[in-house]
Amino acid sequence: MNRKHIKRKLIEQRIYGLAIIAVSILFLLIVSAESSASGRDCGAVFLTMPLGLYLLFTRSIVLR
């Protein structure tokens, strides 16, 4: 891969990371409006938020 292709992949990966973080925040907003205790389960955020942060801040290409 040439340098231009690597740079494009890293930008694409950061966009995906931002999108995953946005979905996590949206999920938290939806769950916070729920009134019942069982409806406030935000376990998916513990999986998606670290993934989004990793994709955003890593210098290696994770997505191929």
PDBQT receptor file of N, H, CA, C and O in Angstrom, charges set to zero:
ATOM      1  N   MET A   1       0.843  -1.180   0.000  1.00  0.00    +0.000 N 
ATOM      2  CA  MET A   1       0.000   0.000   0.000  1.00  0.00    +0.000 C 
ATOM      3  C   MET A   1       0.888   1.244   0.000  1.00  0.00    +0.000 C 
ATOM      4  O   MET A   1       1.913   1.296   0.680  1.00  0.00    +0.000 OA
ATOM      5  N   ASN A   2       0.483   2.208  -0.752  1.00  0.00    +0.000 N 
ATOM      6  H   ASN A   2      -0.349   2.166  -1.304  1.00  0.00    +0.000 HD
ATOM      7  CA  ASN A   2       1.242   3.445  -0.769  1.00  0.00    +0.000 C 
ATOM      8  C   ASN A   2       0.750   4.380   0.339  1.00  0.00    +0.000 C 
ATOM      9  O   ASN A   2      -0.248   4.108   1.006  1.00  0.00    +0.000 OA
ATOM     10  N   ARG A   3       1.452   5.451   0.512  1.00  0.00    +0.000 N 
ATOM     11  H   ARG A   3       2.263   5.672  -0.030  1.00  0.00    +0.000 HD
ATOM     12  CA  ARG A   3       1.182   6.383   1.607  1.00  0.00    +0.000 C 
ATOM     13  C   ARG A   3      -0.200   7.026   1.502  1.00  0.00    +0.000 C 
ATOM     14  O   ARG A   3      -0.865   7.251   2.513  1.00  0.00    +0.000 OA
ATOM     15  N   LYS A   4      -0.622   7.316   0.282  1.00  0.00    +0.000 N 
ATOM     16  H   LYS A   4      -0.082   7.132  -0.540  1.00  0.00    +0.000 HD
ATOM     17  CA  LYS A   4      -1.930   7.936   0.075  1.00  0.00    +0.000 C 
ATOM     18  C   LYS A   4      -3.054   6.982   0.473  1.00  0.00    +0.000 C 
ATOM     19  O   LYS A   4      -4.046   7.399   1.071  1.00  0.00    +0.000 OA
ATOM     20  N   HIS A   5      -2.898   5.722   0.146  1.00  0.00    +0.000 N 
ATOM     21  H   HIS A   5      -2.092   5.384  -0.340  1.00  0.00    +0.000 HD
ATOM     22  CA  HIS A   5      -3.895   4.713   0.490  1.00  0.00    +0.000 C 
ATOM     23  C   HIS A   5      -3.962   4.511   2.012  1.00  0.00    +0.000 C 
ATOM     24  O   HIS A   5      -5.047   4.362   2.573  1.00  0.00    +0.000 OA
ATOM     25  N   ILE A   6      -2.814   4.509   2.663  1.00  0.00    +0.000 N 
ATOM     26  H   ILE A   6      -1.933   4.630   2.207  1.00  0.00    +0.000 HD
ATOM     27  CA  ILE A   6      -2.778   4.347   4.123  1.00  0.00    +0.000 C 
ATOM     28  C   ILE A   6      -3.451   5.531   4.800  1.00  0.00    +0.000 C 
ATOM     29  O   ILE A   6      -4.226   5.351   5.739  1.00  0.00    +0.000 OA
ATOM     30  N   LYS A   7      -3.162   6.736   4.332  1.00  0.00    +0.000 N 
ATOM     31  H   LYS A   7      -2.533   6.882   3.568  1.00  0.00    +0.000 HD
ATOM     32  CA  LYS A   7      -3.770   7.927   4.917  1.00  0.00    +0.000 C 
ATOM     33  C   LYS A   7      -5.289   7.916   4.736  1.00  0.00    +0.000 C 
ATOM     34  O   LYS A   7      -6.025   8.307   5.642  1.00  0.00    +0.000 OA
ATOM     35  N   ARG A   8      -5.755   7.472   3.572  1.00  0.00    +0.000 N 
ATOM     36  H   ARG A   8      -5.156   7.155   2.836  1.00  0.00    +0.000 HD
ATOM     37  CA  ARG A   8      -7.198   7.383   3.308  1.00  0.00    +0.000 C 
ATOM     38  C   ARG A   8      -7.855   6.368   4.236  1.00  0.00    +0.000 C 
ATOM     39  O   ARG A   8      -8.944   6.613   4.754  1.00  0.00    +0.000 OA
ATOM     40  N   LYS A   9      -7.199   5.233   4.446  1.00  0.00    +0.000 N 
ATOM     41  H   LYS A   9      -6.314   5.034   4.025  1.00  0.00    +0.000 HD
ATOM     42  CA  LYS A   9      -7.738   4.209   5.339  1.00  0.00    +0.000 C 
ATOM     43  C   LYS A   9      -7.801   4.711   6.781  1.00  0.00    +0.000 C 
ATOM     44  O   LYS A   9      -8.769   4.424   7.485  1.00  0.00    +0.000 OA
ATOM     45  N   LEU A  10      -6.794   5.452   7.231  1.00  0.00    +0.000 N 
ATOM     46  H   LEU A  10      -6.008   5.685   6.659  1.00  0.00    +0.000 HD
ATOM     47  CA  LEU A  10      -6.806   5.984   8.592  1.00  0.00    +0.000 C 
ATOM     48  C   LEU A  10      -7.913   7.014   8.785  1.00  0.00    +0.000 C 
ATOM     49  O   LEU A  10      -8.545   7.055   9.840  1.00  0.00    +0.000 OA
ATOM     50  N   ILE A  11      -8.149   7.839   7.782  1.00  0.00    +0.000 N 
ATOM     51  H   ILE A  11      -7.635   7.806   6.924  1.00  0.00    +0.000 HD
ATOM     52  CA  ILE A  11      -9.241   8.815   7.865  1.00  0.00    +0.000 C 
ATOM     53  C   ILE A  11     -10.581   8.098   7.897  1.00  0.00    +0.000 C 
ATOM     54  O   ILE A  11     -11.462   8.459   8.678  1.00  0.00    +0.000 OA
ATOM     55  N   GLU A  12     -10.740   7.089   7.056  1.00  0.00    +0.000 N 
ATOM     56  H   GLU A  12     -10.025   6.796   6.421  1.00  0.00    +0.000 HD
ATOM     57  CA  GLU A  12     -11.972   6.304   7.045  1.00  0.00    +0.000 C 
ATOM     58  C   GLU A  12     -12.188   5.612   8.395  1.00  0.00    +0.000 C 
ATOM     59  O   GLU A  12     -13.314   5.551   8.890  1.00  0.00    +0.000 OA
ATOM     60  N   GLN A  13     -11.120   5.098   8.982  1.00  0.00    +0.000 N 
ATOM     61  H   GLN A  13     -10.206   5.148   8.580  1.00  0.00    +0.000 HD
ATOM     62  CA  GLN A  13     -11.205   4.437  10.279  1.00  0.00    +0.000 C 
ATOM     63  C   GLN A  13     -11.611   5.418  11.376  1.00  0.00    +0.000 C 
ATOM     64  O   GLN A  13     -12.391   5.068  12.260  1.00  0.00    +0.000 OA
ATOM     65  N   ARG A  14     -11.096   6.626  11.327  1.00  0.00    +0.000 N 
ATOM     66  H   ARG A  14     -10.462   6.911  10.608  1.00  0.00    +0.000 HD
ATOM     67  CA  ARG A  14     -11.467   7.634  12.329  1.00  0.00    +0.000 C 
ATOM     68  C   ARG A  14     -12.927   8.059  12.175  1.00  0.00    +0.000 C 
ATOM     69  O   ARG A  14     -13.603   8.328  13.168  1.00  0.00    +0.000 OA
ATOM     70  N   ILE A  15     -13.410   8.118  10.945  1.00  0.00    +0.000 N 
ATOM     71  H   ILE A  15     -12.860   7.900  10.139  1.00  0.00    +0.000 HD
ATOM     72  CA  ILE A  15     -14.819   8.433  10.721  1.00  0.00    +0.000 C 
ATOM     73  C   ILE A  15     -15.698   7.340  11.306  1.00  0.00    +0.000 C 
ATOM     74  O   ILE A  15     -16.710   7.631  11.943  1.00  0.00    +0.000 OA
ATOM     75  N   TYR A  16     -15.316   6.075  11.093  1.00  0.00    +0.000 N 
ATOM     76  H   TYR A  16     -14.494   5.838  10.575  1.00  0.00    +0.000 HD
ATOM     77  CA  TYR A  16     -16.056   4.965  11.686  1.00  0.00    +0.000 C 
ATOM     78  C   TYR A  16     -16.020   5.042  13.215  1.00  0.00    +0.000 C 
ATOM     79  O   TYR A  16     -17.023   4.766  13.873  1.00  0.00    +0.000 OA
ATOM     80  N   GLY A  17     -14.878   5.413  13.776  1.00  0.00    +0.000 N 
ATOM     81  H   GLY A  17     -14.063   5.638  13.241  1.00  0.00    +0.000 HD
ATOM     82  CA  GLY A  17     -14.769   5.560  15.219  1.00  0.00    +0.000 C 
ATOM     83  C   GLY A  17     -15.697   6.635  15.752  1.00  0.00    +0.000 C 
ATOM     84  O   GLY A  17     -16.353   6.440  16.776  1.00  0.00    +0.000 OA
ATOM     85  N   LEU A  18     -15.758   7.768  15.067  1.00  0.00    +0.000 N 
ATOM     86  H   LEU A  18     -15.225   7.927  14.236  1.00  0.00    +0.000 HD
ATOM     87  CA  LEU A  18     -16.662   8.841  15.474  1.00  0.00    +0.000 C 
ATOM     88  C   LEU A  18     -18.123   8.409  15.366  1.00  0.00    +0.000 C 
ATOM     89  O   LEU A  18     -18.945   8.761  16.212  1.00  0.00    +0.000 OA
ATOM     90  N   ALA A  19     -18.441   7.647  14.325  1.00  0.00    +0.000 N 
ATOM     91  H   ALA A  19     -17.773   7.360  13.638  1.00  0.00    +0.000 HD
ATOM     92  CA  ALA A  19     -19.817   7.171  14.150  1.00  0.00    +0.000 C 
ATOM     93  C   ALA A  19     -20.207   6.209  15.273  1.00  0.00    +0.000 C 
ATOM     94  O   ALA A  19     -21.328   6.271  15.777  1.00  0.00    +0.000 OA
ATOM     95  N   ILE A  20     -19.300   5.330  15.664  1.00  0.00    +0.000 N 
ATOM     96  H   ILE A  20     -18.389   5.280  15.255  1.00  0.00    +0.000 HD
ATOM     97  CA  ILE A  20     -19.591   4.391  16.747  1.00  0.00    +0.000 C 
ATOM     98  C   ILE A  20     -19.754   5.127  18.071  1.00  0.00    +0.000 C 
ATOM     99  O   ILE A  20     -20.621   4.774  18.870  1.00  0.00    +0.000 OA
ATOM    100  N   ILE A  21     -18.937   6.137  18.311  1.00  0.00    +0.000 N 
ATOM    101  H   ILE A  21     -18.233   6.424  17.661  1.00  0.00    +0.000 HD
ATOM    102  CA  ILE A  21     -19.075   6.934  19.533  1.00  0.00    +0.000 C 
ATOM    103  C   ILE A  21     -20.405   7.681  19.524  1.00  0.00    +0.000 C 
ATOM    104  O   ILE A  21     -21.071   7.768  20.555  1.00  0.00    +0.000 OA
ATOM    105  N   ALA A  22     -20.796   8.219  18.378  1.00  0.00    +0.000 N 
ATOM    106  H   ALA A  22     -20.255   8.148  17.540  1.00  0.00    +0.000 HD
ATOM    107  CA  ALA A  22     -22.082   8.925  18.283  1.00  0.00    +0.000 C 
ATOM    108  C   ALA A  22     -23.251   7.986  18.559  1.00  0.00    +0.000 C 
ATOM    109  O   ALA A  22     -24.209   8.373  19.228  1.00  0.00    +0.000 OA
ATOM    110  N   VAL A  23     -23.184   6.758  18.052  1.00  0.00    +0.000 N 
ATOM    111  H   VAL A  23     -22.406   6.444  17.509  1.00  0.00    +0.000 HD
ATOM    112  CA  VAL A  23     -24.235   5.786  18.312  1.00  0.00    +0.000 C 
ATOM    113  C   VAL A  23     -24.271   5.425  19.796  1.00  0.00    +0.000 C 
ATOM    114  O   VAL A  23     -25.348   5.232  20.359  1.00  0.00    +0.000 OA
ATOM    115  N   SER A  24     -23.113   5.334  20.428  1.00  0.00    +0.000 N 
ATOM    116  H   SER A  24     -22.238   5.491  19.971  1.00  0.00    +0.000 HD
ATOM    117  CA  SER A  24     -23.061   5.036  21.862  1.00  0.00    +0.000 C 
ATOM    118  C   SER A  24     -23.699   6.149  22.682  1.00  0.00    +0.000 C 
ATOM    119  O   SER A  24     -24.443   5.881  23.625  1.00  0.00    +0.000 OA
ATOM    120  N   ILE A  25     -23.412   7.391  22.326  1.00  0.00    +0.000 N 
ATOM    121  H   ILE A  25     -22.808   7.609  21.560  1.00  0.00    +0.000 HD
ATOM    122  CA  ILE A  25     -23.997   8.526  23.041  1.00  0.00    +0.000 C 
ATOM    123  C   ILE A  25     -25.503   8.576  22.812  1.00  0.00    +0.000 C 
ATOM    124  O   ILE A  25     -26.268   8.849  23.737  1.00  0.00    +0.000 OA
ATOM    125  N   LEU A  26     -25.923   8.314  21.585  1.00  0.00    +0.000 N 
ATOM    126  H   LEU A  26     -25.301   8.092  20.834  1.00  0.00    +0.000 HD
ATOM    127  CA  LEU A  26     -27.354   8.271  21.288  1.00  0.00    +0.000 C 
ATOM    128  C   LEU A  26     -28.036   7.165  22.092  1.00  0.00    +0.000 C 
ATOM    129  O   LEU A  26     -29.136   7.359  22.610  1.00  0.00    +0.000 OA
ATOM    130  N   PHE A  27     -27.401   6.039  22.194  1.00  0.00    +0.000 N 
ATOM    131  H   PHE A  27     -26.508   5.882  21.774  1.00  0.00    +0.000 HD
ATOM    132  CA  PHE A  27     -27.938   4.939  22.987  1.00  0.00    +0.000 C 
ATOM    133  C   PHE A  27     -28.070   5.335  24.457  1.00  0.00    +0.000 C 
ATOM    134  O   PHE A  27     -29.070   5.007  25.097  1.00  0.00    +0.000 OA
ATOM    135  N   LEU A  28     -27.069   6.038  24.997  1.00  0.00    +0.000 N 
ATOM    136  H   LEU A  28     -26.257   6.304  24.477  1.00  0.00    +0.000 HD
ATOM    137  CA  LEU A  28     -27.151   6.499  26.385  1.00  0.00    +0.000 C 
ATOM    138  C   LEU A  28     -28.303   7.478  26.583  1.00  0.00    +0.000 C 
ATOM    139  O   LEU A  28     -28.979   7.435  27.611  1.00  0.00    +0.000 OA
ATOM    140  N   LEU A  29     -28.533   8.349  25.621  1.00  0.00    +0.000 N 
ATOM    141  H   LEU A  29     -27.984   8.383  24.786  1.00  0.00    +0.000 HD
ATOM    142  CA  LEU A  29     -29.640   9.300  25.723  1.00  0.00    +0.000 C 
ATOM    143  C   LEU A  29     -30.985   8.588  25.691  1.00  0.00    +0.000 C 
ATOM    144  O   LEU A  29     -31.899   8.952  26.430  1.00  0.00    +0.000 OA
ATOM    145  N   ILE A  30     -31.108   7.591  24.852  1.00  0.00    +0.000 N 
ATOM    146  H   ILE A  30     -30.365   7.295  24.252  1.00  0.00    +0.000 HD
ATOM    147  CA  ILE A  30     -32.364   6.842  24.775  1.00  0.00    +0.000 C 
ATOM    148  C   ILE A  30     -32.600   6.065  26.063  1.00  0.00    +0.000 C 
ATOM    149  O   ILE A  30     -33.717   6.042  26.578  1.00  0.00    +0.000 OA
ATOM    150  N   VAL A  31     -31.567   5.436  26.578  1.00  0.00    +0.000 N 
ATOM    151  H   VAL A  31     -30.659   5.454  26.159  1.00  0.00    +0.000 HD
ATOM    152  CA  VAL A  31     -31.705   4.621  27.794  1.00  0.00    +0.000 C 
ATOM    153  C   VAL A  31     -31.980   5.502  29.010  1.00  0.00    +0.000 C 
ATOM    154  O   VAL A  31     -32.701   5.087  29.917  1.00  0.00    +0.000 OA
ATOM    155  N   SER A  32     -31.421   6.700  29.043  1.00  0.00    +0.000 N 
ATOM    156  H   SER A  32     -30.834   7.037  28.307  1.00  0.00    +0.000 HD
ATOM    157  CA  SER A  32     -31.621   7.564  30.210  1.00  0.00    +0.000 C 
ATOM    158  C   SER A  32     -33.070   8.039  30.319  1.00  0.00    +0.000 C 
ATOM    159  O   SER A  32     -33.511   8.418  31.404  1.00  0.00    +0.000 OA
ATOM    160  N   ALA A  33     -33.808   8.025  29.226  1.00  0.00    +0.000 N 
ATOM    161  H   ALA A  33     -33.450   7.718  28.345  1.00  0.00    +0.000 HD
ATOM    162  CA  ALA A  33     -35.203   8.455  29.251  1.00  0.00    +0.000 C 
ATOM    163  C   ALA A  33     -36.142   7.346  29.716  1.00  0.00    +0.000 C 
ATOM    164  O   ALA A  33     -37.321   7.601  29.961  1.00  0.00    +0.000 OA
ATOM    165  N   GLU A  34     -35.644   6.138  29.839  1.00  0.00    +0.000 N 
ATOM    166  H   GLU A  34     -34.686   5.931  29.641  1.00  0.00    +0.000 HD
ATOM    167  CA  GLU A  34     -36.471   4.999  30.251  1.00  0.00    +0.000 C 
ATOM    168  C   GLU A  34     -36.788   5.110  31.745  1.00  0.00    +0.000 C 
ATOM    169  O   GLU A  34     -35.940   5.519  32.539  1.00  0.00    +0.000 OA
ATOM    170  N   SER A  35     -37.999   4.748  32.113  1.00  0.00    +0.000 N 
ATOM    171  H   SER A  35     -38.688   4.416  31.468  1.00  0.00    +0.000 HD
ATOM    172  CA  SER A  35     -38.417   4.897  33.510  1.00  0.00    +0.000 C 
ATOM    173  C   SER A  35     -38.180   3.635  34.338  1.00  0.00    +0.000 C 
ATOM    174  O   SER A  35     -37.944   3.733  35.542  1.00  0.00    +0.000 OA
ATOM    175  N   SER A  36     -38.237   2.473  33.733  1.00  0.00    +0.000 N 
ATOM    176  H   SER A  36     -38.429   2.393  32.755  1.00  0.00    +0.000 HD
ATOM    177  CA  SER A  36     -38.078   1.246  34.522  1.00  0.00    +0.000 C 
ATOM    178  C   SER A  36     -36.601   0.913  34.693  1.00  0.00    +0.000 C 
ATOM    179  O   SER A  36     -35.763   1.306  33.882  1.00  0.00    +0.000 OA
ATOM    180  N   ALA A  37     -36.300   0.185  35.761  1.00  0.00    +0.000 N 
ATOM    181  H   ALA A  37     -36.981  -0.134  36.420  1.00  0.00    +0.000 HD
ATOM    182  CA  ALA A  37     -34.915  -0.173  36.054  1.00  0.00    +0.000 C 
ATOM    183  C   ALA A  37     -34.366  -1.154  35.029  1.00  0.00    +0.000 C 
ATOM    184  O   ALA A  37     -33.187  -1.091  34.683  1.00  0.00    +0.000 OA
ATOM    185  N   SER A  38     -35.204  -2.058  34.541  1.00  0.00    +0.000 N 
ATOM    186  H   SER A  38     -36.163  -2.109  34.822  1.00  0.00    +0.000 HD
ATOM    187  CA  SER A  38     -34.712  -3.027  33.555  1.00  0.00    +0.000 C 
ATOM    188  C   SER A  38     -34.483  -2.379  32.196  1.00  0.00    +0.000 C 
ATOM    189  O   SER A  38     -33.724  -2.906  31.383  1.00  0.00    +0.000 OA
ATOM    190  N   GLY A  39     -35.119  -1.259  31.941  1.00  0.00    +0.000 N 
ATOM    191  H   GLY A  39     -35.735  -0.831  32.602  1.00  0.00    +0.000 HD
ATOM    192  CA  GLY A  39     -34.935  -0.555  30.687  1.00  0.00    +0.000 C 
ATOM    193  C   GLY A  39     -33.693   0.303  30.660  1.00  0.00    +0.000 C 
ATOM    194  O   GLY A  39     -33.324   0.813  29.602  1.00  0.00    +0.000 OA
ATOM    195  N   ARG A  40     -33.043   0.476  31.787  1.00  0.00    +0.000 N 
ATOM    196  H   ARG A  40     -33.343   0.062  32.646  1.00  0.00    +0.000 HD
ATOM    197  CA  ARG A  40     -31.845   1.313  31.859  1.00  0.00    +0.000 C 
ATOM    198  C   ARG A  40     -30.561   0.513  31.728  1.00  0.00    +0.000 C 
ATOM    199  O   ARG A  40     -29.509   0.954  32.191  1.00  0.00    +0.000 OA
ATOM    200  N   ASP A  41     -30.630  -0.630  31.117  1.00  0.00    +0.000 N 
ATOM    201  H   ASP A  41     -31.485  -0.988  30.741  1.00  0.00    +0.000 HD
ATOM    202  CA  ASP A  41     -29.457  -1.463  30.909  1.00  0.00    +0.000 C 
ATOM    203  C   ASP A  41     -28.652  -0.894  29.746  1.00  0.00    +0.000 C 
ATOM    204  O   ASP A  41     -29.131  -0.872  28.612  1.00  0.00    +0.000 OA
ATOM    205  N   CYS A  42     -27.451  -0.442  30.013  1.00  0.00    +0.000 N 
ATOM    206  H   CYS A  42     -27.062  -0.461  30.934  1.00  0.00    +0.000 HD
ATOM    207  CA  CYS A  42     -26.617   0.147  28.961  1.00  0.00    +0.000 C 
ATOM    208  C   CYS A  42     -25.346  -0.667  28.760  1.00  0.00    +0.000 C 
ATOM    209  O   CYS A  42     -24.262  -0.105  28.608  1.00  0.00    +0.000 OA
ATOM    210  N   GLY A  43     -25.479  -1.967  28.759  1.00  0.00    +0.000 N 
ATOM    211  H   GLY A  43     -26.360  -2.423  28.883  1.00  0.00    +0.000 HD
ATOM    212  CA  GLY A  43     -24.341  -2.850  28.590  1.00  0.00    +0.000 C 
ATOM    213  C   GLY A  43     -23.673  -2.732  27.236  1.00  0.00    +0.000 C 
ATOM    214  O   GLY A  43     -22.469  -2.958  27.118  1.00  0.00    +0.000 OA
ATOM    215  N   ALA A  44     -24.434  -2.384  26.217  1.00  0.00    +0.000 N 
ATOM    216  H   ALA A  44     -25.412  -2.200  26.314  1.00  0.00    +0.000 HD
ATOM    217  CA  ALA A  44     -23.862  -2.254  24.874  1.00  0.00    +0.000 C 
ATOM    218  C   ALA A  44     -22.848  -1.110  24.796  1.00  0.00    +0.000 C 
ATOM    219  O   ALA A  44     -21.929  -1.143  23.978  1.00  0.00    +0.000 OA
ATOM    220  N   VAL A  45     -23.020  -0.114  25.638  1.00  0.00    +0.000 N 
ATOM    221  H   VAL A  45     -23.767  -0.087  26.302  1.00  0.00    +0.000 HD
ATOM    222  CA  VAL A  45     -22.094   1.020  25.629  1.00  0.00    +0.000 C 
ATOM    223  C   VAL A  45     -20.706   0.584  26.103  1.00  0.00    +0.000 C 
ATOM    224  O   VAL A  45     -19.698   1.139  25.666  1.00  0.00    +0.000 OA
ATOM    225  N   PHE A  46     -20.653  -0.401  26.988  1.00  0.00    +0.000 N 
ATOM    226  H   PHE A  46     -21.472  -0.852  27.343  1.00  0.00    +0.000 HD
ATOM    227  CA  PHE A  46     -19.369  -0.901  27.471  1.00  0.00    +0.000 C 
ATOM    228  C   PHE A  46     -18.608  -1.658  26.389  1.00  0.00    +0.000 C 
ATOM    229  O   PHE A  46     -17.410  -1.900  26.534  1.00  0.00    +0.000 OA
ATOM    230  N   LEU A  47     -19.277  -2.028  25.321  1.00  0.00    +0.000 N 
ATOM    231  H   LEU A  47     -20.250  -1.830  25.203  1.00  0.00    +0.000 HD
ATOM    232  CA  LEU A  47     -18.618  -2.667  24.190  1.00  0.00    +0.000 C 
ATOM    233  C   LEU A  47     -18.326  -1.684  23.061  1.00  0.00    +0.000 C 
ATOM    234  O   LEU A  47     -17.256  -1.734  22.453  1.00  0.00    +0.000 OA
ATOM    235  N   THR A  48     -19.263  -0.800  22.783  1.00  0.00    +0.000 N 
ATOM    236  H   THR A  48     -20.131  -0.760  23.277  1.00  0.00    +0.000 HD
ATOM    237  CA  THR A  48     -19.119   0.074  21.633  1.00  0.00    +0.000 C 
ATOM    238  C   THR A  48     -18.240   1.299  21.889  1.00  0.00    +0.000 C 
ATOM    239  O   THR A  48     -17.505   1.720  20.996  1.00  0.00    +0.000 OA
ATOM    240  N   MET A  49     -18.301   1.867  23.067  1.00  0.00    +0.000 N 
ATOM    241  H   MET A  49     -18.899   1.525  23.792  1.00  0.00    +0.000 HD
ATOM    242  CA  MET A  49     -17.513   3.073  23.340  1.00  0.00    +0.000 C 
ATOM    243  C   MET A  49     -15.999   2.802  23.279  1.00  0.00    +0.000 C 
ATOM    244  O   MET A  49     -15.286   3.561  22.622  1.00  0.00    +0.000 OA
ATOM    245  N   PRO A  50     -15.483   1.756  23.935  1.00  0.00    +0.000 N 
ATOM    246  CA  PRO A  50     -14.039   1.501  23.796  1.00  0.00    +0.000 C 
ATOM    247  C   PRO A  50     -13.619   1.185  22.361  1.00  0.00    +0.000 C 
ATOM    248  O   PRO A  50     -12.527   1.560  21.936  1.00  0.00    +0.000 OA
ATOM    249  N   LEU A  51     -14.482   0.500  21.620  1.00  0.00    +0.000 N 
ATOM    250  H   LEU A  51     -15.370   0.196  21.966  1.00  0.00    +0.000 HD
ATOM    251  CA  LEU A  51     -14.166   0.214  20.222  1.00  0.00    +0.000 C 
ATOM    252  C   LEU A  51     -14.070   1.506  19.419  1.00  0.00    +0.000 C 
ATOM    253  O   LEU A  51     -13.141   1.680  18.631  1.00  0.00    +0.000 OA
ATOM    254  N   GLY A  52     -15.019   2.406  19.615  1.00  0.00    +0.000 N 
ATOM    255  H   GLY A  52     -15.774   2.265  20.255  1.00  0.00    +0.000 HD
ATOM    256  CA  GLY A  52     -14.983   3.685  18.912  1.00  0.00    +0.000 C 
ATOM    257  C   GLY A  52     -13.767   4.515  19.282  1.00  0.00    +0.000 C 
ATOM    258  O   GLY A  52     -13.148   5.133  18.415  1.00  0.00    +0.000 OA
ATOM    259  N   LEU A  53     -13.421   4.535  20.559  1.00  0.00    +0.000 N 
ATOM    260  H   LEU A  53     -13.924   4.033  21.263  1.00  0.00    +0.000 HD
ATOM    261  CA  LEU A  53     -12.239   5.282  20.990  1.00  0.00    +0.000 C 
ATOM    262  C   LEU A  53     -10.960   4.682  20.429  1.00  0.00    +0.000 C 
ATOM    263  O   LEU A  53     -10.043   5.408  20.045  1.00  0.00    +0.000 OA
ATOM    264  N   TYR A  54     -10.900   3.354  20.382  1.00  0.00    +0.000 N 
ATOM    265  H   TYR A  54     -11.645   2.764  20.694  1.00  0.00    +0.000 HD
ATOM    266  CA  TYR A  54      -9.724   2.689  19.822  1.00  0.00    +0.000 C 
ATOM    267  C   TYR A  54      -9.569   3.015  18.340  1.00  0.00    +0.000 C 
ATOM    268  O   TYR A  54      -8.470   3.317  17.876  1.00  0.00    +0.000 OA
ATOM    269  N   LEU A  55     -10.674   2.953  17.604  1.00  0.00    +0.000 N 
ATOM    270  H   LEU A  55     -11.567   2.708  17.982  1.00  0.00    +0.000 HD
ATOM    271  CA  LEU A  55     -10.606   3.276  16.183  1.00  0.00    +0.000 C 
ATOM    272  C   LEU A  55     -10.246   4.734  15.951  1.00  0.00    +0.000 C 
ATOM    273  O   LEU A  55      -9.614   5.069  14.949  1.00  0.00    +0.000 OA
ATOM    274  N   LEU A  56     -10.636   5.586  16.856  1.00  0.00    +0.000 N 
ATOM    275  H   LEU A  56     -11.149   5.314  17.671  1.00  0.00    +0.000 HD
ATOM    276  CA  LEU A  56     -10.373   7.013  16.700  1.00  0.00    +0.000 C 
ATOM    277  C   LEU A  56      -8.911   7.370  16.979  1.00  0.00    +0.000 C 
ATOM    278  O   LEU A  56      -8.336   8.205  16.281  1.00  0.00    +0.000 OA
ATOM    279  N   PHE A  57      -8.310   6.751  17.986  1.00  0.00    +0.000 N 
ATOM    280  H   PHE A  57      -8.777   6.073  18.554  1.00  0.00    +0.000 HD
ATOM    281  CA  PHE A  57      -6.991   7.196  18.442  1.00  0.00    +0.000 C 
ATOM    282  C   PHE A  57      -5.820   6.294  18.074  1.00  0.00    +0.000 C 
ATOM    283  O   PHE A  57      -4.675   6.666  18.330  1.00  0.00    +0.000 OA
ATOM    284  N   THR A  58      -6.059   5.126  17.484  1.00  0.00    +0.000 N 
ATOM    285  H   THR A  58      -6.989   4.825  17.276  1.00  0.00    +0.000 HD
ATOM    286  CA  THR A  58      -4.937   4.265  17.145  1.00  0.00    +0.000 C 
ATOM    287  C   THR A  58      -4.236   4.753  15.880  1.00  0.00    +0.000 C 
ATOM    288  O   THR A  58      -4.846   5.389  15.020  1.00  0.00    +0.000 OA
ATOM    289  N   ARG A  59      -2.963   4.447  15.787  1.00  0.00    +0.000 N 
ATOM    290  H   ARG A  59      -2.468   3.931  16.486  1.00  0.00    +0.000 HD
ATOM    291  CA  ARG A  59      -2.192   4.845  14.613  1.00  0.00    +0.000 C 
ATOM    292  C   ARG A  59      -2.030   3.701  13.617  1.00  0.00    +0.000 C 
ATOM    293  O   ARG A  59      -1.513   3.894  12.517  1.00  0.00    +0.000 OA
ATOM    294  N   SER A  60      -2.474   2.517  14.007  1.00  0.00    +0.000 N 
ATOM    295  H   SER A  60      -2.894   2.360  14.900  1.00  0.00    +0.000 HD
ATOM    296  CA  SER A  60      -2.376   1.381  13.100  1.00  0.00    +0.000 C 
ATOM    297  C   SER A  60      -3.712   1.193  12.373  1.00  0.00    +0.000 C 
ATOM    298  O   SER A  60      -4.756   1.643  12.845  1.00  0.00    +0.000 OA
ATOM    299  N   ILE A  61      -3.662   0.540  11.251  1.00  0.00    +0.000 N 
ATOM    300  H   ILE A  61      -2.814   0.174  10.867  1.00  0.00    +0.000 HD
ATOM    301  CA  ILE A  61      -4.873   0.287  10.479  1.00  0.00    +0.000 C 
ATOM    302  C   ILE A  61      -5.525  -0.964  11.028  1.00  0.00    +0.000 C 
ATOM    303  O   ILE A  61      -4.938  -2.044  10.987  1.00  0.00    +0.000 OA
ATOM    304  N   VAL A  62      -6.735  -0.825  11.541  1.00  0.00    +0.000 N 
ATOM    305  H   VAL A  62      -7.212   0.053  11.575  1.00  0.00    +0.000 HD
ATOM    306  CA  VAL A  62      -7.487  -1.943  12.110  1.00  0.00    +0.000 C 
ATOM    307  C   VAL A  62      -8.465  -2.479  11.075  1.00  0.00    +0.000 C 
ATOM    308  O   VAL A  62      -8.591  -3.694  10.922  1.00  0.00    +0.000 OA
ATOM    309  N   LEU A  63      -9.147  -1.612  10.372  1.00  0.00    +0.000 N 
ATOM    310  H   LEU A  63      -9.044  -0.625  10.495  1.00  0.00    +0.000 HD
ATOM    311  CA  LEU A  63     -10.118  -2.005   9.354  1.00  0.00    +0.000 C 
ATOM    312  C   LEU A  63      -9.409  -2.192   8.022  1.00  0.00    +0.000 C 
ATOM    313  O   LEU A  63      -8.602  -1.352   7.623  1.00  0.00    +0.000 OA
ATOM    314  N   ARG A  64      -9.699  -3.263   7.347  1.00  0.00    +0.000 N 
ATOM    315  H   ARG A  64     -10.355  -3.945   7.671  1.00  0.00    +0.000 HD
ATOM    316  CA  ARG A  64      -9.031  -3.513   6.052  1.00  0.00    +0.000 C 
ATOM    317  C   ARG A  64      -9.969  -3.407   4.918  1.00  0.00    +0.000 C 
ATOM    318  O   ARG A  64      -9.570  -3.588   3.767  1.00  0.00    +0.000 OA
TER     319      ARG A  64
